[in-house]
Amino acid sequence: MTPSSASPSGMLGNIAEICIVTPDIYRTIDGLTMLGIGPFQIFEFNSATVPRQQHYGRRGTDLFRIKAAFAKQNSLVVELMQPLAGGSEKSLMQKFLDDNGGREGVQHIAWDMGGIPMAERLAKMRERGFEPAMQGWWQGRKGQCHFCFFDTLEKGAGTVFETIDFSEDWEDPECEWYPRQSVPEDKMK
C-alpha cells in the first residue's frame, strides 16, 4: 500500500507520552511499579500551577484541577492523570472516567510534532479540522510548558491527541516522588 501525495504522514512526529487516566493515581502507580515503571513525579495542575487554562474556547484560571504523575521510560513518558474536584468545567479526563464507568485506561497520546513551534502545531491541526479541546500553560520552577489536547476523539481518531511544548529554560517545579523508596538520591533534590 502506498501513501497518497496528499497524506499528512509524518505531521505528528514521534510519540512522546502515553497517558492513563485513573480515579486513584497511587493505586495505578503501585500496579505500574510492579511492572518496572517508575518512580513517578507527581504534580497538581490547578489555578496556581496552571494559571492560564482553556476548555473548548472558554478561558479561565480555575477550569480544571488534575493530579498528574510522570515516569520516564527510555524516550517515552508514561503519564497518569487523576481529575480532582474543584474545577468549574468537566475536564477531558473526568469525561473519560464518566464515559468508562470510572475505569482507568489510556485516554490520550502526546506527539512531538517534530518540535515545530506551538503556533504552527495548532495551525496544522486546525487545517485538518482538529480544534483545541483543553489546554493550559503549566508554570515550572523556571519557564513554562504549554500543553494542548485536540478534539481528535470526537473526530474519529480513537483517542485524544496532545502536543506539549516546554520553554527552553524549563525546570520542573517542586514535586512528590512516588514510590519514594525507589527514587535515587540525586533525583530528590
C-alpha positions in Angstrom: 0.0 0.0 0.0 1.5 3.4 -1.0 0.5 6.6 0.7 -1.0 9.3 -1.5 0.8 12.5 -2.0 -1.9 14.3 0.0 -1.2 12.1 3.0 -0.3 14.0 6.2 2.0 11.2 7.3 4.8 12.4 9.5 3.0 15.5 10.6 2.5 14.2 14.2 6.2 13.3 14.6 7.0 10.9 17.4 5.0 9.6 20.3 6.4 11.4 23.4 3.9 10.3 26.0 1.1 7.9 26.7 -1.4 8.8 29.4 -3.6 6.6 31.6 -6.5 8.4 33.3 -7.3 6.9 36.7 -9.6 7.6 39.6 -6.8 6.7 42.0 -3.3 7.7 41.0 -1.5 5.9 43.8 -3.2 2.6 43.2 -2.3 2.8 39.5 1.3 3.8 40.3 1.5 0.8 42.6 0.4 -1.5 39.8 2.8 0.0 37.2 5.6 -0.2 39.7 5.1 -4.0 39.8 5.8 -3.9 36.1 9.0 -1.9 36.5 7.6 1.5 35.5 8.5 4.4 37.8 9.3 6.1 40.0 6.8 8.9 39.3 7.0 12.6 39.8 3.6 13.9 41.0 2.3 17.4 40.4 -1.1 19.1 40.7 -2.5 21.2 37.9 -4.7 23.9 39.4 -5.2 27.7 39.3 -1.8 28.3 40.9 0.3 26.0 38.8 -1.6 26.4 35.5 -2.9 29.9 35.8 -3.9 30.1 32.1 -6.5 27.4 31.2 -8.8 26.9 28.2 -11.6 24.4 27.8 -13.4 24.3 24.4 -12.5 28.0 23.9 -13.6 29.2 27.4 -10.7 30.9 29.2 -10.1 31.0 32.9 -7.9 30.2 35.9 -10.0 27.5 37.6 -11.5 25.5 34.8 -9.8 22.2 35.8 -7.9 20.5 38.6 -5.8 17.4 37.9 -3.2 15.4 39.7 -0.6 14.4 37.1 2.3 11.9 37.5 5.2 11.3 35.1 7.7 8.4 34.8 10.3 8.4 32.1 10.7 5.0 30.3 13.6 5.4 27.9 12.4 8.0 25.3 8.7 7.7 26.3 7.0 9.3 29.2 4.2 7.4 31.0 1.8 9.9 32.4 -1.1 9.3 34.8 -3.9 11.8 35.4 -6.5 11.9 38.1 -9.2 14.5 37.8 -9.8 16.4 41.1 -12.9 18.2 42.3 -12.9 21.9 42.2 -12.6 23.0 38.6 -15.5 24.8 37.0 -15.5 22.6 33.9 -15.6 18.8 33.5 -12.0 18.1 32.3 -11.5 15.7 29.4 -10.1 13.3 32.0 -13.2 13.3 34.1 -15.3 12.9 31.0 -13.2 9.8 30.1 -13.8 8.3 33.5 -17.5 9.1 33.4 -17.9 7.5 29.9 -16.0 4.4 31.0 -17.8 3.6 34.3 -15.0 5.0 36.4 -12.4 2.6 35.0 -8.9 3.7 34.2 -7.4 3.4 30.7 -5.4 5.1 28.0 -7.1 8.5 27.4 -4.5 10.3 25.3 -1.3 10.1 23.3 1.1 13.0 23.1 3.1 13.7 19.9 6.1 15.9 19.5 5.1 17.2 16.0 8.7 17.4 15.0 9.5 20.1 17.5 7.8 22.8 15.4 6.6 25.9 17.4 3.3 25.5 19.1 1.5 28.1 17.0 2.5 26.1 13.9 1.3 22.9 15.6 -2.1 24.5 16.3 -2.4 25.8 12.7 -1.5 22.4 11.2 -4.2 20.6 13.4 -6.8 23.3 12.6 -6.1 22.9 8.9 -7.2 19.3 9.3 -10.3 20.2 11.3 -9.0 19.5 14.9 -9.6 22.3 17.3 -8.1 22.6 20.8 -10.4 20.9 23.4 -8.4 21.7 26.5 -5.1 23.5 27.0 -3.0 25.2 29.7 0.3 26.9 30.5 2.0 25.0 33.4 4.5 27.0 35.4 7.8 25.4 36.2 10.4 26.5 38.7 11.6 28.3 35.6 9.9 28.6 32.3 6.5 27.1 31.3 5.0 24.2 29.5 2.2 24.7 27.0 0.0 21.6 26.6 -2.8 21.3 24.2 -5.4 18.4 23.8 -7.2 18.3 20.5 -10.7 17.1 19.7 -9.4 14.0 17.8 -11.6 11.6 19.8 -14.7 13.3 18.7 -13.5 13.3 15.1 -12.9 9.5 15.0 -9.2 9.1 15.8 -9.9 6.7 18.6 -8.3 8.7 21.4 -7.4 12.2 22.3 -4.1 13.6 20.8 -2.0 16.1 22.8 1.1 18.1 22.0 3.4 19.6 24.5 5.9 22.5 24.2 8.4 23.2 27.1 10.2 26.5 27.1 14.0 26.3 26.7 14.5 27.5 30.3 12.1 24.9 31.8 12.9 23.5 35.2 10.5 21.1 36.9 8.5 22.6 39.8 8.6 21.0 43.3 7.0 17.6 43.2 6.2 14.5 45.2 8.1 11.3 44.2 6.2 8.0 44.5 7.2 5.4 45.5 9.7 7.4 47.4 11.9 4.5 48.4 12.8 3.8 44.7 14.0 7.3 43.9 17.7 7.8 43.5 19.1 10.4 46.0 20.2 12.8 43.1 16.7 13.0 41.8 15.1 14.1 45.1 17.0 17.4 45.1 
